[in-house]
Amino acid sequence: MSRHVVAVAVTEGAPVFELAVPCEVFGIDRSDLVDPWYELKLCAARPGPVRLASGLQVAAPHSLDELVAADTVIMAACSREVQLAPPRALADAARVAYEKGRRVVALCAGSYILAAAGLLEGRRATLHWMNGADVAGRFPGVEFDTRALYTDDGDILTSAGTGATIDLCLHIVRSDHGAAVANEVARRMVVPPHREGGQAQYATLHSRPRPARTESLAPVLEWARDRLHEPLTVSRLARRAHLSERTFARRFHDHLGTTPLQWLLQERVRLAQELLETTEETVEGIAARTGFGSGANLRHHFRRATSVSPHSYRQAFRRRDPAVRPGERGNETANAQIQR
């Protein structure tokens, strides 16, 4: 099997963090999880080192021709100068890559380049919430959702700023290799495999007073994750959080941007994905372990969430053989620095 090539476009003055994330996720050899792992290429319009925002220099030895030829093409976040005047050569490269059927990704302000190339017209996309008004005025034909951490429109994916680039890169791994592999990569990076909510929880609110600081919902979320096989209701969750149902539901939506029942459904589907990948359990057995009750109920909700049946999902991802399966931590501390 040939390696899936991920090419990242590097521009002068680019933020360091958003460039480092795809290097960490795709550029480190993780063939112990999936063999072959990705091949990463850093590409630039001109040969030679590229100076980043902090003064660091990074070698980008590959050309835009190699960018276009990659399987996944990533437009990394860029400086304000590049946002105001996206280089024609880079926008053209993004358009050609898309026309060739490549998967095209924008990390944060990289969405400016895709928008300038006309690739986001009529699509839903995202980027950092602070850029929302600016980009909406410049590209009115794009539905910029500054609440989302990332968007996936099949062949075009976009992320919000900084930390959300991790969310999107892990989502790509999850799409390519399944939840168990993505979870293991996240565990090695010491980050959550999937963050709840969207950008709204981080954005500064100018149109209304900021809500009073509230206690974290993390304890009740962890409590619920350990009991997905049990009947969980909003009433039971609210009691665990020592709140009224109404206050709990409101606080839940303010923090996570969804309802408690929708969150439970997402968590149960996510657990079902991992069990389908890493165990031989029947669909009925997995339905019991995830709280769906019956195989029919699991099939219904699984298909609605993923667009495929549990059987098809297992066929697609069961052949993957992650080094560490759920619950099998082994000697992970000793190997942590070797197997990142």
MARSEMI-532157 format. One record per residue (C-alpha): x, y, z; residue in one letter. Coordinates in pm, 1 decimal. Layout:
c1 c2 c3 lummar
X Y Z a
...
***
This chain:
c1 c2 c3 lummar
0.0 0.0 0.0 m
140.9 342.8 -94.2 s
166.8 613.0 166.3 r
-101.5 882.4 180.3 h
80.6 1209.6 111.4 v
-20.6 1514.5 314.6 v
124.4 1838.3 174.4 a
117.4 2160.4 375.3 v
153.3 2503.3 215.8 a
390.3 2724.3 417.4 v
383.6 3103.0 375.0 t
599.2 3385.6 509.3 e
498.5 3497.3 857.3 g
278.3 3193.1 921.1 a
181.9 3124.9 1285.0 p
398.0 2852.1 1436.2 v
136.8 2652.7 1625.8 f
-102.3 2592.8 1336.6 e
189.5 2474.2 1122.8 l
326.1 2251.4 1398.9 a
-1.3 2062.8 1444.5 v
-9.9 1883.4 1105.5 p
363.3 1813.6 1147.9 c
288.7 1645.7 1481.7 e
-15.0 1450.1 1362.9 v
94.8 1346.2 1013.4 f
471.7 1391.8 1016.2 g
569.7 1160.3 1303.0 i
606.2 796.3 1201.0 d
323.0 603.8 1364.1 r
353.1 287.3 1158.8 s
304.2 89.4 1479.9 d
-58.6 205.7 1455.1 l
-110.8 198.4 1079.5 v
145.9 81.1 827.9 d
211.6 274.9 617.7 p
147.3 598.9 804.8 w
116.3 934.0 625.5 y
399.7 1103.3 439.4 e
427.3 1475.2 514.4 l
560.7 1735.3 271.3 k
613.2 2104.9 346.4 l
566.6 2308.0 29.7 c
631.7 2670.6 -61.6 a
603.8 2892.3 -367.9 a
981.1 2950.2 -365.4 r
1260.3 2713.4 -258.0 p
1452.4 2779.5 60.0 g
1369.2 2835.8 426.0 p
1050.6 3021.9 513.5 v
1049.6 3264.6 806.1 r
753.0 3217.7 1040.2 l
575.9 3468.8 1264.8 a
810.8 3422.7 1560.6 s
1127.5 3455.7 1356.3 g
1179.1 3081.7 1333.6 l
1274.4 2944.6 995.0 q
1140.7 2620.2 853.6 v
1269.2 2429.4 555.0 a
1000.3 2385.1 292.2 a
1185.8 2187.8 23.6 p
884.5 2093.7 -186.6 h
720.2 2297.4 -462.1 s
357.7 2387.5 -528.9 l
358.5 2123.2 -803.5 d
418.2 1863.1 -532.2 e
147.6 2027.7 -321.9 l
-106.4 1977.2 -599.3 v
-1.0 1614.8 -646.9 a
-56.4 1520.3 -279.4 a
-356.3 1319.3 -157.4 d
-445.9 1577.0 108.0 t
-359.6 1943.2 54.3 v
-347.6 2167.2 361.9 i
-347.7 2545.5 356.1 m
-194.3 2631.3 693.6 a
-282.7 2947.4 883.3 a
-123.9 3258.3 735.3 c
-22.2 3611.4 831.2 s
-249.4 3912.4 799.6 r
-57.5 4022.1 489.6 e
-139.6 3693.0 318.9 v
-502.0 3714.0 433.6 q
-540.5 4057.9 276.6 l
-378.4 3952.4 -50.0 a
-374.2 3572.3 -89.7 p
-96.5 3481.8 -336.8 p
-244.8 3396.4 -675.1 r
-8.0 3101.0 -715.0 a
-130.9 2949.6 -388.7 l
-498.5 3006.9 -466.6 a
-445.4 2856.1 -811.8 d
-272.4 2554.0 -656.9 a
-565.8 2500.8 -419.0 a
-811.0 2519.9 -709.8 r
-611.3 2276.0 -924.5 v
-580.3 2032.2 -634.2 a
-955.2 2043.3 -582.1 y
-1020.5 1989.8 -953.4 e
-791.0 1687.0 -942.5 k
-1006.5 1536.5 -668.3 g
-767.4 1598.6 -379.3 r
-892.3 1650.1 -25.0 r
-837.4 2020.2 48.3 v
-803.4 2146.0 405.9 v
-771.8 2494.9 553.3 a
-639.4 2549.7 903.5 l
-774.5 2870.0 1058.3 c
-688.4 3167.2 833.0 a
-597.5 2926.9 554.0 g
-968.2 2959.5 472.6 s
-887.3 3299.8 318.6 y
-686.1 3119.9 50.1 i
-964.4 2872.7 -26.5 l
-1216.7 3155.3 -36.7 a
-995.6 3355.6 -273.6 a
-974.5 3046.2 -495.1 a
-1354.8 3032.0 -509.6 g
-1365.8 2691.4 -344.0 l
-1586.5 2796.3 -52.6 l
-1856.5 2971.1 -252.4 e
-2195.0 2841.0 -138.6 g
-2032.2 2618.5 125.1 r
-2023.9 2617.7 502.5 r
-1677.0 2682.3 642.6 a
-1513.6 2818.2 954.6 t
-1208.4 2998.0 1088.4 l
-1116.8 3186.6 1406.3 h
-1415.9 3372.4 1549.2 w
-1220.2 3701.7 1555.6 m
-1200.7 3692.6 1173.5 n
-1572.8 3637.5 1128.0 g
-1687.5 3988.7 1040.5 a
-1384.1 4057.8 821.6 d
-1408.5 3743.5 612.4 v
-1788.8 3763.1 582.8 a
-1758.8 4113.1 435.2 g
-1493.1 4005.8 184.9 r
-1653.0 3676.2 81.1 f
-2032.6 3715.6 119.1 p
-2102.8 3398.0 -79.7 g
-1946.1 3178.5 188.0 v
-2143.7 3061.0 490.0 e
-1880.2 3116.7 757.7 f
-1985.2 2950.8 1081.2 d
-1767.6 3103.6 1352.1 t
-1927.4 2879.5 1615.8 r
-1784.6 2553.1 1479.7 a
-1448.6 2407.2 1578.1 l
-1421.3 2257.6 1229.2 y
-1632.5 2173.9 926.6 t
-1623.0 1871.9 697.3 d
-1789.6 1912.1 360.6 d
-1643.5 1591.7 220.4 g
-1369.1 1716.4 -9.9 d
-1315.0 2049.1 167.5 i
-1250.3 2080.7 540.5 l
-1183.5 2391.3 749.8 t
-1092.2 2456.9 1112.4 s
-1114.6 2738.8 1361.1 a
-802.9 2883.8 1518.4 g
-510.6 2743.0 1713.8 t
-636.5 2450.9 1925.8 g
-910.3 2366.2 1675.6 a
-642.1 2268.7 1423.7 t
-575.5 1969.5 1649.0 i
-945.6 1881.6 1642.0 d
-956.0 1884.3 1262.8 l
-630.9 1692.0 1212.5 c
-750.7 1420.4 1452.5 l
-1083.5 1416.8 1267.6 h
-895.0 1346.7 944.0 i
-712.1 1055.9 1108.5 v
-1045.2 930.1 1243.4 r
-1201.2 948.3 896.3 s
-907.2 764.2 738.0 d
-827.4 502.8 1002.1 h
-1111.4 490.6 1253.8 g
-1178.7 613.2 1605.2 a
-939.9 377.1 1785.4 a
-636.1 499.8 1590.0 v
-735.0 866.5 1628.6 a
-791.6 814.6 2001.7 n
-447.0 659.7 2038.2 e
-282.2 949.2 1852.8 v
-467.0 1191.9 2081.5 a
-358.6 996.5 2388.6 r
5.9 1018.7 2281.5 r
-35.0 1392.0 2224.2 m
-202.2 1421.7 2567.2 v
-508.8 1594.2 2421.3 v
-877.5 1494.4 2415.9 p
-970.6 1289.3 2107.0 p
-1282.5 1498.4 2059.3 h
-1367.8 1828.3 2226.4 r
-1722.3 1918.6 2311.2 e
-1898.5 2232.3 2195.9 g
-1774.1 2498.8 1959.3 g
-1601.6 2835.7 1950.5 q
-1887.1 3008.3 2130.8 a
-1744.7 2898.8 2464.2 q
-1420.7 3088.9 2389.9 y
-1542.7 3395.4 2199.0 a
-1576.7 3737.4 2359.3 t
-1942.1 3837.5 2366.0 l
-1998.7 4202.7 2276.5 h
-2374.2 4205.2 2220.8 s
-2476.3 4092.7 2571.0 r
-2321.4 4071.7 2916.3 p
-2101.9 3770.5 2976.1 r
-2270.7 3505.3 3191.3 p
-2153.6 3457.5 3545.6 a
-1871.1 3208.5 3591.0 r
-2016.9 2863.0 3645.8 t
-1884.6 2538.3 3779.5 e
-1733.6 2303.4 3521.6 s
-1952.7 2026.4 3385.4 l
-1650.1 1798.9 3339.8 a
-1720.5 1579.4 3646.2 p
-2075.5 1495.1 3539.0 v
-1963.0 1433.1 3179.4 l
-1698.3 1185.6 3294.6 e
-1951.9 1024.5 3527.3 w
-2194.2 982.5 3235.2 a
-1926.5 842.5 3001.4 r
-1860.0 566.7 3253.2 d
-2231.0 477.5 3254.0 r
-2334.7 495.4 2890.1 l
-2478.5 142.5 2922.2 h
-2724.7 263.5 3185.5 e
-3050.9 453.8 3128.6 p
-2938.3 816.6 3156.6 l
-3192.6 1095.9 3162.5 t
-3163.2 1473.2 3189.9 v
-3317.5 1443.1 3535.2 s
-3052.8 1197.5 3650.4 r
-2768.6 1404.4 3506.3 l
-2907.2 1722.1 3666.1 a
-2927.2 1552.2 4005.8 r
-2565.9 1440.6 3967.3 r
-2468.4 1801.9 3890.9 a
-2677.1 1925.4 4187.7 h
-2882.8 2147.8 3958.9 l
-3244.6 2176.1 3856.6 s
-3325.6 2022.1 3518.2 e
-3389.4 2364.4 3366.3 r
-3066.3 2516.9 3497.6 t
-2867.3 2209.4 3398.4 f
-3005.1 2208.7 3041.8 a
-2937.4 2580.5 3001.7 r
-2583.4 2555.1 3141.3 r
-2515.8 2246.6 2928.1 f
-2615.4 2430.2 2611.7 h
-2416.9 2741.0 2709.3 d
-2102.0 2534.2 2765.5 h
-2128.9 2271.0 2492.8 l
-2365.1 2415.4 2232.4 g
-2591.8 2108.7 2235.6 t
-2851.5 1937.3 2453.1 t
-2773.3 1667.5 2711.3 p
-2960.4 1403.0 2511.4 l
-2782.5 1492.2 2187.0 q
-2450.2 1474.3 2369.4 w
-2536.3 1131.3 2510.7 l
-2624.9 1008.7 2163.1 l
-2292.0 1132.8 2021.7 q
-2096.3 967.7 2302.4 e
-2279.5 636.6 2256.7 r
-2215.4 635.3 1882.1 v
-1849.6 720.1 1944.2 r
-1815.7 428.2 2186.8 l
-1992.4 197.2 1940.3 a
-1741.3 296.7 1670.1 q
-1449.7 202.8 1892.1 e
-1605.2 -130.5 1992.9 l
-1680.5 -216.7 1629.3 l
-1316.6 -152.0 1541.4 e
-1148.1 -325.7 1831.2 t
-1372.6 -613.8 1942.3 t
-1555.6 -909.0 1791.4 e
-1875.6 -835.2 1982.4 e
-2206.2 -866.7 1802.3 t
-2412.8 -561.4 1721.0 v
-2658.7 -669.9 1991.3 e
-2378.1 -691.4 2246.6 g
-2243.7 -349.8 2148.5 i
-2596.3 -207.1 2167.6 a
-2619.2 -325.4 2527.5 a
-2276.1 -184.0 2618.7 r
-2350.9 155.5 2466.0 t
-2700.6 204.0 2605.4 g
-2890.3 167.6 2278.2 f
-3073.2 -135.8 2413.0 g
-3126.3 -322.3 2086.9 s
-2937.8 -382.7 1766.0 g
-3215.7 -216.1 1568.5 a
-3189.7 98.4 1779.0 n
-2811.3 103.3 1743.3 l
-2831.5 58.0 1366.0 r
-3082.4 342.2 1336.7 h
-2880.6 597.7 1535.2 h
-2543.9 480.9 1402.0 f
-2652.3 523.8 1041.6 r
-2799.6 866.8 1113.6 r
-2473.8 980.3 1277.5 a
-2222.6 825.2 1036.8 t
-2426.4 761.1 717.5 s
-2318.9 393.1 717.6 v
-2436.5 81.1 897.2 s
-2241.7 -73.5 1189.0 p
-2159.3 -369.6 963.8 h
-2016.3 -146.2 689.3 s
-1821.6 55.6 943.9 y
-1669.1 -259.7 1091.9 r
-1572.0 -385.3 746.8 q
-1401.8 -55.9 669.2 a
-1205.9 -23.8 994.3 f
-1181.5 -366.3 1158.7 r
-868.6 -450.8 958.5 r
-683.4 -169.2 1132.1 r
-471.0 -297.3 1418.7 d
-391.7 -16.8 1667.1 p
-105.7 -100.4 1900.5 a
-306.7 -15.5 2211.5 v
-669.0 -123.0 2229.5 r
-928.9 25.7 2464.4 p
-842.2 -66.0 2821.1 g
-504.2 -214.3 2723.3 e
-257.8 50.0 2836.9 r
37.2 -180.4 2890.1 g
374.0 -17.8 2945.8 n
265.1 310.2 2790.7 e
479.4 532.7 3011.2 t
801.9 362.6 2910.2 a
709.2 386.3 2542.6 n
562.3 737.3 2548.5 a
874.0 915.2 2424.6 q
946.9 649.6 2162.4 i
596.9 608.9 2019.6 q
459.9 959.8 1989.9 r
***
